[in-house]
Amino acid sequence: VLPGGTLTVIIADTMRDGKRAGMPKWVIRCCQRMGFKLEANFKQWMAGTGFKNWHRARGTETVDDEDTLVFRRP
């Protein structure tokens, strides 16, 4: 990514051992180590897929939102 360019990452958390794993925090740290600066973080609800509906119907906890992270290269 050239200086002034942007990098957009769309990521959803996952469930590990019944707890929500904070993937966006990890992605933010990694991108900042590579020299990017976080410009925006949007959280949006996603309706889900058949895979999530199948798990939800069986009582498994699911993550129903995702983060859109926008980074800029200084």
Contacts in CASP RR format, 6 or more apart in sequence:
PFRMAT RR
TARGET T0000
AUTHOR 0000-0000-0000
METHOD contacts of the structure
MODEL  1
VLPGGTLTVIIADTMRDGKRAGMPKWVIRCCQRMGFKLEANFKQWMAGTG
FKNWHRARGTETVDDEDTLVFRRP
1 7 0 8 1.000
1 36 0 8 1.000
1 73 0 8 1.000
2 73 0 8 1.000
3 73 0 8 1.000
3 74 0 8 1.000
4 72 0 8 1.000
4 73 0 8 1.000
4 74 0 8 1.000
5 72 0 8 1.000
5 73 0 8 1.000
6 39 0 8 1.000
6 70 0 8 1.000
6 71 0 8 1.000
6 72 0 8 1.000
6 73 0 8 1.000
7 31 0 8 1.000
7 36 0 8 1.000
7 70 0 8 1.000
7 71 0 8 1.000
7 72 0 8 1.000
7 73 0 8 1.000
8 68 0 8 1.000
8 69 0 8 1.000
8 70 0 8 1.000
8 71 0 8 1.000
9 27 0 8 1.000
9 31 0 8 1.000
9 68 0 8 1.000
9 69 0 8 1.000
9 71 0 8 1.000
10 66 0 8 1.000
10 67 0 8 1.000
10 68 0 8 1.000
10 69 0 8 1.000
11 23 0 8 1.000
11 24 0 8 1.000
11 27 0 8 1.000
11 66 0 8 1.000
11 67 0 8 1.000
11 69 0 8 1.000
12 23 0 8 1.000
12 46 0 8 1.000
12 63 0 8 1.000
12 65 0 8 1.000
12 66 0 8 1.000
12 67 0 8 1.000
13 20 0 8 1.000
13 21 0 8 1.000
13 22 0 8 1.000
13 23 0 8 1.000
13 24 0 8 1.000
13 63 0 8 1.000
13 65 0 8 1.000
13 66 0 8 1.000
13 67 0 8 1.000
14 20 0 8 1.000
14 21 0 8 1.000
14 23 0 8 1.000
14 63 0 8 1.000
15 21 0 8 1.000
15 60 0 8 1.000
15 61 0 8 1.000
15 62 0 8 1.000
15 63 0 8 1.000
18 61 0 8 1.000
20 63 0 8 1.000
24 41 0 8 1.000
24 67 0 8 1.000
24 69 0 8 1.000
27 69 0 8 1.000
28 38 0 8 1.000
28 41 0 8 1.000
28 69 0 8 1.000
31 38 0 8 1.000
31 69 0 8 1.000
31 71 0 8 1.000
32 38 0 8 1.000
35 73 0 8 1.000
35 74 0 8 1.000
36 71 0 8 1.000
36 72 0 8 1.000
36 73 0 8 1.000
37 71 0 8 1.000
37 72 0 8 1.000
37 73 0 8 1.000
37 74 0 8 1.000
38 69 0 8 1.000
38 70 0 8 1.000
38 71 0 8 1.000
39 70 0 8 1.000
39 71 0 8 1.000
39 72 0 8 1.000
40 68 0 8 1.000
40 69 0 8 1.000
40 70 0 8 1.000
41 67 0 8 1.000
41 68 0 8 1.000
41 69 0 8 1.000
41 70 0 8 1.000
42 67 0 8 1.000
42 68 0 8 1.000
42 70 0 8 1.000
43 65 0 8 1.000
43 66 0 8 1.000
43 67 0 8 1.000
43 68 0 8 1.000
44 65 0 8 1.000
44 66 0 8 1.000
44 68 0 8 1.000
45 64 0 8 1.000
45 65 0 8 1.000
46 64 0 8 1.000
46 65 0 8 1.000
46 66 0 8 1.000
47 64 0 8 1.000
48 64 0 8 1.000
52 62 0 8 1.000
52 64 0 8 1.000
55 62 0 8 1.000
56 62 0 8 1.000
END
